[in-house]
Amino acid sequence: MPINMTFSRFSDYFIAVAKTGSLRKAADQLYISVSAIHRQIALAEEEFGIDLFERLPNGLKLTLAGELLYADLIKWQKEFQLTRNRFDEIQGLSRGTIDCGLITALSDGFVLDSIQYMYENYPWINFNFHIQDSEKVSNMIMDAEIDFGILLNPKGHHQLEVLAFVEIPIGFVLPKDHPLTKTEKIHLSDTLNDQHLIPSAPLIIQDYVQTLYKHYQLVPQHQLECNDIRMIMSLIQKNLGIGLLSYIDAYPYLERDELCFKPIREKGLYPLTLALCVAPKRQLSRVSQVMIKHLIEQIERFKLKLIDYQ
């Protein structure tokens, strides 16, 4: 193999292309460019001196050599995982508990992917998850009650260190068949005739919504207040109104293509900040460090989903 590329990375590229039959689908799955995958596949074929894929009009198909390599790589990945598990045991990853604080909006989202990753790779690890509002999560981090936390709009404090963050846009969550879903840009004035489902305390988005309504002197003709995001989403799905919320609130529903999100184009409206935080001087366990690393990768991938809303 080319010495400028790790074998494990090539195996991920190759297996993704083999499973999807498409460079584009593999690139989307791995959150990298098509050219990066194409280049590594071409380098491997040049190094091996044999074609690994048939180039067909409707995609890529494994050659006989490609099928042999695919079978060996699947076997290698399984055996390599066993080796990694043994390394983890040596490093002290054979036991332990992860204590983590999360805001309610993350109870269904990319954090679950990290939990799944930990369960699959470290099934002996125990978890304690604390679902609280952002201020409570922040206090638990500073008081060393949890290893780390993910919260909204962390306040500047010397006892709180931000390891990764992503800016979350604010906009209207709409039913799929709402007329405004076809509008490129949406303004508050476009929604005057709709029933507004307004988040109330203790939801952190409540302050943003109230400030926005007050600033633009917007008084919806019909409104309903609710302090539960899931209830608001259910009402939107029933076509009983539209909600001014953050993207993270609607994320699970958007991933399932059940609702639509339209960011607001108004001056002076700033996004929320979702941040992964720790206490600066806290000595974290090896298992916590592993999960934090995976969460940082998930946050970076999540940023890519938000490019269209910036």
C-alpha positions in Angstrom: 0.0 0.0 0.0 1.1 3.6 -0.5 3.2 4.6 2.5 1.5 8.0 2.7 -1.8 6.6 3.7 -2.8 4.4 6.7 -4.1 1.0 5.8 -7.0 1.3 8.2 -8.2 4.5 6.4 -8.0 2.8 3.0 -10.0 -0.1 4.3 -12.8 2.3 5.4 -12.8 3.9 2.0 -12.7 0.7 0.0 -15.4 -1.0 2.1 -17.7 2.0 1.8 -17.4 2.1 -2.0 -17.9 -1.7 -2.2 -21.1 -1.5 -0.1 -22.6 1.5 -1.8 -21.4 0.9 -5.3 -20.8 4.7 -5.6 -18.0 7.1 -4.9 -20.5 9.8 -4.2 -22.5 7.8 -1.7 -19.3 6.5 0.0 -18.0 10.1 0.3 -21.3 11.3 1.8 -21.2 8.4 4.3 -17.6 9.2 5.4 -18.0 13.0 5.2 -15.1 13.4 2.9 -14.7 14.5 -0.8 -15.3 12.2 -3.7 -11.8 13.1 -5.1 -10.2 11.9 -1.9 -11.8 8.4 -2.2 -11.1 8.2 -5.9 -7.5 9.1 -5.4 -6.9 6.4 -2.8 -8.7 3.7 -4.8 -6.7 4.6 -7.9 -3.4 4.5 -5.9 -4.3 1.1 -4.4 -5.1 -0.3 -7.9 -1.8 1.1 -9.2 0.1 -0.4 -6.2 -1.6 -3.8 -6.6 -1.3 -3.8 -10.3 -4.9 -4.9 -10.7 -8.4 -3.4 -11.0 -10.5 -3.6 -7.8 -13.7 -2.2 -9.4 -15.5 -2.4 -12.7 -16.5 1.1 -13.8 -20.1 0.7 -15.0 -22.6 3.4 -16.2 -24.7 3.0 -13.1 -21.8 2.8 -10.6 -18.9 0.6 -9.4 -18.9 -3.2 -9.1 -16.2 -5.3 -7.4 -13.9 -7.3 -9.6 -12.8 -10.8 -8.6 -9.7 -9.2 -7.1 -11.9 -6.7 -5.3 -14.1 -9.4 -3.8 -11.1 -11.2 -2.5 -9.8 -8.0 -0.9 -13.2 -7.1 0.5 -13.5 -10.5 2.3 -9.9 -10.1 3.7 -10.5 -6.6 4.9 -13.7 -7.5 6.7 -11.9 -10.3 8.4 -8.9 -8.0 9.2 -11.2 -5.4 10.7 -12.7 -7.9 13.1 -9.3 -9.2 14.1 -7.9 -5.7 14.5 -10.8 -4.8 16.8 -9.8 -7.7 19.0 -6.3 -6.4 19.1 -7.5 -2.9 20.0 -9.6 -4.4 22.8 -6.5 -6.1 24.2 -4.6 -2.8 24.0 -7.4 -1.1 25.8 -7.3 -3.6 28.6 -3.6 -2.8 29.0 -4.3 0.9 29.1 -7.1 0.5 31.7 -10.1 0.6 29.4 -11.4 -2.7 30.7 -13.5 -1.1 33.4 -14.9 2.2 34.4 -17.9 4.5 34.4 -18.7 7.6 32.3 -20.7 10.4 33.9 -22.1 12.8 31.4 -24.5 15.8 31.5 -26.7 16.5 28.5 -29.5 19.0 27.7 -32.9 17.5 26.8 -32.5 18.4 23.1 -29.7 15.8 22.8 -31.6 12.8 24.1 -32.3 11.9 20.5 -29.5 13.0 18.1 -25.8 12.6 17.3 -24.9 11.8 20.9 -26.6 8.5 20.5 -24.1 7.6 17.8 -21.3 8.1 20.3 -23.1 6.0 22.9 -23.6 3.2 20.3 -19.9 3.4 19.4 -18.9 3.0 23.1 -21.2 0.1 23.6 -20.0 -1.7 20.6 -16.3 -1.2 21.3 -16.3 -1.1 25.2 -19.3 -3.2 26.2 -18.1 -3.5 29.8 -18.2 0.3 30.4 -21.0 1.7 32.6 -22.8 5.0 31.9 -24.5 7.6 34.0 -26.4 10.2 32.0 -27.9 13.3 33.6 -30.5 15.2 31.5 -30.7 18.7 32.8 -30.9 22.3 31.6 -27.7 24.0 30.5 -27.1 25.9 33.8 -27.4 22.7 35.8 -25.1 20.8 33.5 -22.6 23.7 33.7 -22.7 23.6 37.5 -22.3 19.8 37.6 -19.1 20.1 35.5 -17.6 22.8 37.7 -18.5 20.8 40.9 -16.8 17.7 39.4 -20.1 15.8 39.7 -19.7 14.6 36.0 -16.8 14.0 33.7 -18.1 16.3 30.9 -21.2 17.8 29.5 -22.9 19.2 26.4 -24.8 22.4 26.9 -26.1 25.5 25.2 -24.5 29.0 25.4 -21.8 28.2 28.1 -21.0 31.3 30.1 -17.4 32.4 30.3 -16.0 30.9 33.5 -12.4 29.9 34.4 -13.8 26.6 35.7 -15.3 25.6 32.4 -13.3 24.7 29.3 -14.9 24.3 25.9 -13.4 21.4 23.9 -15.6 21.7 20.8 -18.6 23.8 19.8 -21.1 24.3 16.9 -23.3 27.3 16.2 -27.0 26.3 16.0 -29.3 28.4 13.7 -32.7 29.5 14.8 -35.7 29.3 12.5 -39.2 28.1 12.0 -40.0 24.4 12.1 -42.8 23.7 9.7 -45.0 20.8 8.5 -43.7 19.3 5.2 -46.6 20.6 3.2 -46.6 24.2 4.6 -46.4 26.8 1.8 -43.4 28.5 3.4 -41.2 25.4 2.9 -41.0 26.5 -0.8 -39.7 30.0 0.2 -36.0 30.5 -0.1 -35.8 33.1 2.7 -38.3 33.4 5.5 -39.1 36.6 7.6 -41.2 36.9 10.7 -43.7 39.0 8.8 -44.3 35.9 6.5 -45.8 34.0 9.5 -48.4 36.4 10.9 -51.4 34.3 9.8 -50.0 31.1 11.3 -50.6 29.8 14.8 -47.3 30.1 16.6 -46.2 27.4 19.0 -44.1 29.3 21.4 -41.5 27.6 23.7 -41.8 28.7 27.3 -39.5 28.5 30.4 -37.3 26.6 31.3 -36.5 26.0 27.6 -33.4 28.1 26.8 -34.8 29.0 23.4 -37.6 30.8 25.2 -35.5 33.9 25.9 -34.5 34.1 22.2 -38.1 33.8 21.0 -39.4 36.4 23.4 -36.6 38.8 22.6 -37.2 38.4 18.9 -41.0 39.0 19.2 -40.4 42.0 21.3 -37.8 43.5 19.1 -39.9 43.2 16.0 -43.1 44.0 17.8 -44.6 40.8 16.5 -47.9 39.7 18.1 -49.1 36.4 16.5 -52.9 36.3 16.0 -52.9 32.8 17.3 -50.4 31.3 19.7 -49.9 28.4 22.0 -47.2 28.2 24.7 -45.6 25.0 25.7 -42.4 24.1 27.8 -41.9 20.7 26.1 -40.1 20.4 22.8 -41.6 17.0 21.9 -45.1 18.3 22.5 -44.4 21.2 20.2 -43.1 18.9 17.5 -46.1 16.7 17.8 -48.4 19.7 17.3 -46.4 20.8 14.3 -46.7 17.3 12.8 -50.5 17.6 13.3 -50.5 20.8 11.3 -51.6 22.7 14.4 -49.0 25.5 14.1 -45.4 26.4 13.4 -42.6 26.7 16.0 -39.7 29.2 16.3 -37.0 26.9 17.5 -33.3 25.9 17.1 -32.1 23.4 14.6 -31.0 21.1 17.4 -34.5 21.0 18.7 -35.8 19.7 15.4 -32.8 17.6 14.4 -34.2 14.1 14.9 -37.4 15.0 13.0 -35.4 16.6 10.2 -33.2 13.5 9.9 -36.3 11.3 9.5 -37.6 13.9 6.9 -40.8 14.4 9.0 -40.6 18.2 9.3 -38.9 21.1 7.6 -36.6 23.8 9.1 -36.3 27.3 7.7 -33.8 29.7 9.3 -34.9 33.2 9.9 -33.2 36.0 7.9 -33.4 38.9 10.4 -30.7 41.3 11.4 -29.4 41.0 14.9 -30.5 37.4 15.4 -27.6 35.3 16.6 -27.3 31.5 16.7 -27.1 29.4 19.8 -23.8 27.8 20.7 -23.8 24.1 21.5 -20.6 23.2 23.4 -18.8 20.2 24.8 -17.3 21.3 28.1 -15.1 19.9 30.9 -13.5 21.2 34.0 -10.0 22.4 33.0 -8.1 20.7 35.9 -10.2 17.5 36.1 -8.3 14.3 35.5 -10.5 12.3 33.2 -10.5 8.5 32.9 -9.3 6.8 29.7 -12.8 5.8 28.8 -14.1 9.3 29.2 -11.3 10.6 27.0 -12.2 8.1 24.3 -15.9 9.1 24.3 -15.0 12.8 24.3 -12.8 12.2 21.2 -15.6 10.5 19.4 -18.1 13.3 20.4 -15.7 15.9 19.0 -15.7 14.0 15.7 -19.5 13.9 15.8 -19.7 17.7 16.4 -17.4 18.3 13.4 -19.6 16.2 11.2 -22.7 17.9 12.6 -21.2 21.2 11.4 -21.3 20.0 7.8 -25.0 19.5 8.1 -25.5 23.1 9.0 -23.5 24.6 6.1 -26.7 25.2 4.1 -28.2 27.2 6.9 -25.3 29.6 7.4 
